[in-house]
Amino acid sequence: MKRPSAAALAACAALVVLAGCGTGRGAPESEPSASGGGGGVPQEPSASRAPAAGKGSKDPDDLNGDGHRDLLVPVAAHVDPDTHERDERVGVIFGSARGLDPTTRTVYGRSDLGIPRSNLADQGPEENIAAENVTTADLDGDGFPDLVTTVAEESGDRNGDYRHVPYVAWGTPTGPGEEGRTATPLQLPSTAAHLGLDGLTRGDFDGDGHHDLAGLGENGTKAHILYGPFDRSGAPARTGSLPGHGIDLVADDIDPTGKPRVTGLLARVVGDGEQTTSTLYADPRTGRGRELRAGNAHAFGDFDGDGRRDLAVGDDGSRNDEPGSETEVADVDGSLAVYPGGGGSPETYKLPEPGKGRHGDYGPGGYVAADPDGDGRDGILVATYDGATLIDGDKRIPVLRQGPAEVDGKKRSDNARRARPVEAGDFDADGKEELVLAWAADGLFTLYGEHPTHWWITDGTSGRDATSFATD
């Protein structure tokens, strides 16, 4: 186990629930505390223990390879009192035979993973090891997922440009990173070396069972694919590219059982608040893309139960707030479209109507594919102004969780209390997926879903929770 640094020990006072204090490996084992349930406000569990060493897994979200899926969560930033440097961290709630266990957790900072700091004088968001900036994938195929994040570095040319360099902290039986080991920079193709890669996402883009990475390069004009397996020098087996489309790449899930399947890749167009179009590469091997309707929310899943992967794209409620641009066209406004995996025309569904006075510049949020009843057909969990609704064929099932009615002595409106859907997963391996919802008192969360601090892992679509917890 690593020896805690002085900065990490200071951070322990701030990181109440996700202790793992300074070790990157969790605290000594102690008795677990009871989790919140029944949809109440989550509490901070008092106990903390290190994850058990696993034997290897095919699931890219099983960080210690013990056969149980884990959950990444953001953790409050630590600010060094001497240097005033801000150190974002990522927490891991480890899974078990009974599902996610908030008492088995750890926190990873930059030093835990051996990731260097940026050499830029003006350090930006690229400095952060934050949940939204990391990708997990088993790049070398050893059964233990690795953690990948980018570091902004000077490009060395006289134009003063900088580049994003992906670094990988290799997985181990107790999670990514090893004591004394420095993270490895990935070797990029020559066409991406100058500006590097940003917006990394994982997938199996050639369907060979090895985990791959895709990222944007060349100012968003090209998407580069690094195919696995990678060797420990950071070199991919080979590389490829697709036309880029601006700001974001989204990939379908890798099958957690390890069954090889080609994962689709969605390239989204840059926008200014309005709903924008995207291109779907259902089989990136062909290089052929399909232009899709406008919609900033999306989710891959099997929504018709035919065993093929579909894609839902639709309105996430955001709008351009410039005069005359506050509305969307009728076939986009308040709807989503499901593009079937077998091809053919999309099927359109209307989204739940917001209550009177609920519509604002920024909408309820994105979509999550989920199969909470285990019937093999995914529903679409949609964030709404009232919480969340599962669209499952013709059924509409509300899934509601709320934060406290009062924060710091001030009453909170219902709109400011609603939890948002984050993801779904079968954390207890019973064939049915649990839904993950989150909430925070911060106003940024109300608008954009940023910096969540309270978490519910539901028992399907019922009012019961499999577990719940809070992070500080």
N, C-alpha and C positions, 0 to 999 in steps of 0.2 A: 504494500500500500504506500502511496506517495506521502511524503512529509508535507504538511500544510505550510503554505507560505504565509507571511505576515499579512499580506493583502487579503488572502483567502480567509484567514481567521477573522479579520475585521468584518468581512462580508457575512459571516455566520450570524451576526446579530441581526442583519437585515433579512436574511432568507429563512423565514420562520418554518415554513412547511417543507420546502425542498432543501433540507439541511445538507447532507453529503459534504460536510463543511470542509472545503479546501482540498479534499482528497480526490474528488472526481469519481469516487467509488461508493459513496454512501457511508452512513454512520454504523457503529457497531450494532449488532442485532439486539432487539428488545421486543417486548410484547406489543403486538399491533393494537391500535385503538379502533373503536367502532367508527364506521363511516356514517355520514349523514344519509338519510333515505327519505322516501315519501315526497320527493320534490321540494324539500325544505331548503333553506339557505345553507350551502356547504360550510363546514368548519375545518379548521386546520388540524390534521391528525398529529398527535404528539410524538408518536414513535417513528423511528427510522431504522432501516437495516439495509445492508448491502445486498445486491442481487446475487443469486446463486450462479455459479459457473455453468454454462451450457455446453452441449456436445456438438452443436451446429444445427443450422436451420436453413430452409430455402426462402423464408419470409424476410423481405428487406426491412420490415419493421420490427423484427425480433432481434433487438440489439445485442443481447447476450446469448443468443442461439440456444435457448432452453425449450423451444417449442411453443412459446406463448408470446403473442404480439404485445408490443410496448407502445407507449404514447409520448411524443415530444410535446413539451409545453414551454412557453416563454417564462422567463424569470426576471424579476426586477433588476435593473442595472445596478452595479456597484460602482461608485465614484471614489477613486483613490483620494484620500484626504490630502496627500502630499503633492501628487502630480495633477490632480483633478481630471485624470483620464477616466472615461466612461467605459465600463466593461459589461456589455450585455452577455447574458448566459442562457444556456438552454437546459431545461430540466427533462428528466426521463422518469415517467411512472412505469414501472415494470409490470408485466403481466404474470399471471399465475393460473393454476388449474381452476381457480374461482374467479378469474377475470383480472382486471387491473387492480393492483394493490398499492394504494397511496402510501403505505408504510414501507414499501420497498422502492426507493427512489435515489436519484443522484443528480448532481448539477455539474455541467461541464462549462468551463471557461476556456479562454484561449490558451492559457498556459497548460491546462490539463491535457489538451489535445496536441500540444506542440506546434501550434499554428503561429507563424510570425506576425508581428505587427506591421502595418503599412509603413512604407518609407515616405509617404506623402506628408508634407508639412500641414496641409489642411485635411485632417482625417475626417472621413464622412461615415455614412452608414455601413460601408464595407468593413469597418473595424469590428462590427458586432458579430458575436456568435449568438445569433437570435434564431428562434425556432423557424421563422419565416425565411431565413437566409441559409439554411442548411439542407442538405439532401442526404438521405441514407440509401445505400446500395452496396451489395456484396460484389465489389469490383474484381477481386481476385478469386472469387469462387471458393473460399475456404469455409463457408458456412456461417461466418460472422460478419454482419453488415458493417460497412465502413461509413464514416461521416465526412462529407465533402462540403467545403465552403470556399468562397473566393476572398482574395486579398487584393486590394488596390495597390499597384506599384507604379513607379515612374517608368515610362516607356523608354526613356533614354534619348529621344529625339529632340531636336531644337524647337519643335512646335509646342512642347510642354504637355503633350498628351499623357494619359495614364492608361494602364491596362489592368484587366481583372485576371488574376492568376488563380485557378482552382487548386486547392490543397486538400489532400486526403489524409485523415487520421484512420489508420487501419484498425479493423475490428479485432476484438479478443473475446474469450469466453465470459468476460464480465463487462463487456461494452467497449466502445471505441477508445483508442489512445493507449499507449503503453508508457510506463515510467521511463523517463529519460529519452524517449524516442521523439524525434522531430517529424512533423507531418511532411508528406511528400508532395511536391508540386507535380501536377499532371503535365505530361508532355503533349503539347498541342500541335496540330498540323501547321505547316508554314503559313498557310493563308489566314490563320487565326492568331499567330504568335504576336503580332504587333499590338493589337488591342485586347487580346485575350478573349475569354468567354464570360458571359454574364447570364443571369436567369437560368441557372442549371436545373434540369429536371431529369428524372431517371426513367428507364423503360427497358423493354426488350424489343428493340426496333427491328430486329431481323428474325426474331422467333427462335433463336438457337438455345435458349435457356440461360444464357449469360446476361448479366445486367449491364446496360449501356447508359451513357449520359448524353444529353443534348443541351446545347447552350447557344445563345445569340452572340455573334461576333460582327465585326466590320460595321459598327453603328446600326446594327439591327437589320442589315440587308441580306444576311445569310445565317441559316441555322446549321451549326456543325454537330455531327454525331460522332461520339467516341465509342467504339464498340468494344465490349469485353470479350474475354477476360483481360484485365490489366495485370502487368507484372509489378513487382514491388519498386521498380524505378519510376512508376507512374505512366508507363507507356501502354496505350491501348493496343488491342490486337490489330485494329485498322481504323480508318476514319472515313467519313462521308459528309455530304452536305445537302441541304435543301434550301430553296428560296426563303429568306426571312421576311417578316411582316411587321416589324416594329418593336413592341415592348415585351411580349410575353409568350412563353411556350408552356403548354400544358400537356402532360402525357397521361395515357390510361394507366391503370394499376397493373403492376406485375402480379401474376397469380401467386398468392401466398403459399400455395402447395408446392411451388416449383415447377408446375406443369408448363412447358414452353408454349407461349402464344405470342403472336405479334401484337405489340401495343401501339395503338394509334397515337398520333401527335397532332395537337391543335396549335396553330400559329395565329395569335390575335393581333389585330391592327391597333395602333395607337389612337387614342381619342382624347377628347377634352370634356369628359363627363357624360357625353351622349353614348348611346348604345352603338357599338361598332361591329363590323363584320369580322369574320375569321376564315381560315382555310384549314380543312381537315385532311391530314395524310393518314387515311385509315390503314394503309400498308406503306410505311415509309420506304420500303425496299424499291417500290415502283417509281418513286419521285413524283407521282401524280396526286394533285390535291383537288379537293372539292370545295368550292366557294359556298359559304353558309350565310344564312340570314344574320341580321344584326342581333346582338345580345351579349352582354358582358358577364353573364352567369353561365356556368357550364358544368356538366358532370358526365363521366363515362360510366356505363353500366349495362346490364342486360334487362331492359325495361319491358320487353315482351315475352321473356322466358323461353326464347328459342335457342339459347346457348351461344348466341353471337353478341358481340359487344356493340352497343348503340351509343349515341351521344345526344345529350339534352343541351340545348342552347337557348337562352332566353333573357328576358328583361330582369335586371337586378335592381331596378328602381332609380338608378342614378340618372341625372339629367344635366345637360349643359345649361348653365344659369345665365347665359348672355341673352339680352332682349330678343324675343322672337324664337328662341331655341329651347324653350322649356318643355316641349312636348315631343313625343315620338310618334311615328306613323302608326296607323291603326293596326297593321299586321304585326307590329313589334310590341306596342304598348300593352303591358299587363299580360303577356303570354310567353309560352316557351314552346319550342319545337323539338321533337324527338326524331333524329335521323337514324333509321334502322341499319343495323350492321350488314344486312344483306343487300343494301342499296335500295333504291326506290324513293318515293316522295316522303317527306317528313310529315308527322302527325302533330297537330298543334293543340295545346291545352291552355285554357285560361287560368291565370293565377288568382289566388284569393284576393278579393277586393279590399283595399285599405279602408279603415273606418273614416268617418267624416273628420276632416281636418288633420288626417295623419300623413298626407303626402307631402314630402319635402324635397329639397334638392338632391339629397342622397338617400338611396332607398334601403330596403331591408337587407340586402346582401345576396350571397351566392347560393348554389345548389350543392347537395350531397346525395350521392347514390347510396341506397341502403336497402337491405333485405331483412327487416326485423322479425318476420314470421318464418323465415327459412324455407320459403316455397320455391326458391330458385329464380324468382322474378324480382328485380329491384324496383323500389319506388324512388321518387325524387323528393328529398327533404328540402323544402323551400323556406328560406327566411322570410317572415312576414312582419308587418308592423305590430302584430300582436304576439309574436313569438316564432313558431315554426309550424309548418303543415306538411305532412307526408302525402304526396300525390301518388297513389297506387292504383293505376287504371282509372276507374270511375270513382274510387273512394278518396275522400279527403279526411285525413286524420290529424287533428291538432296535437302537437307535442309542446307543452308549455312548461317553462321553468322561469322563476323570477328571483331577482336579487332582493335585498331587504327594502322595506317600505321607507326606511329612514336611514340616512347616512350622515354622520357627523352632526346630528341634531337637526338635519333638514329633511323634510319629506321629499320623496322621489315620485315623479309621475309614473303612471303605468308604462308609458313609452320608454322611460329611462330605466325600467326594471327588467325588461324582457331579455331573456338569454337567446343567443344566436346559435344555430347549428354550425359545427366545426368539421366533423367527420363522422364516419361510422366504421365499426370493425367487430369481428367476432372474437372478443377478447377472452371469452371463457371456453371457446371451441365446442359450443353446443349446436352449431349449425345455424344459429340465429345471430344477427348483428345487433350490437348495442349502438345507441346514438350518443354522440358526444356534443353537449351544448356548453356554452361558456358565457360569462357575464363579467362586467367590471363597472365600477362607479364612475370611472373616468369618462368625461364627455366625448373623448375621441372614440371610445368604444361605442357609445350610442350612435355616433355618425358613421364610423368606418369599421367597427369591430376590432380596433387595435387594443393591445395590452390587456387581454382577459386575465382575471384573477380568481374567478369562481367557476368550478367545473362540475357538471353532472354527466355521469355515464348511465344512461337510462336502461331499464329493463324493458326492452322493446319500445312500443309506443304507449305503454301503460304509465300511470302516474307514479310508479315505483322507480327507485334508482338501484342499479347494481352497486354503485358506489358514488361518492361525491367528495370533493375536497376543495380547499382554497389554497392559493399560492400568494405569497406576499411580494 
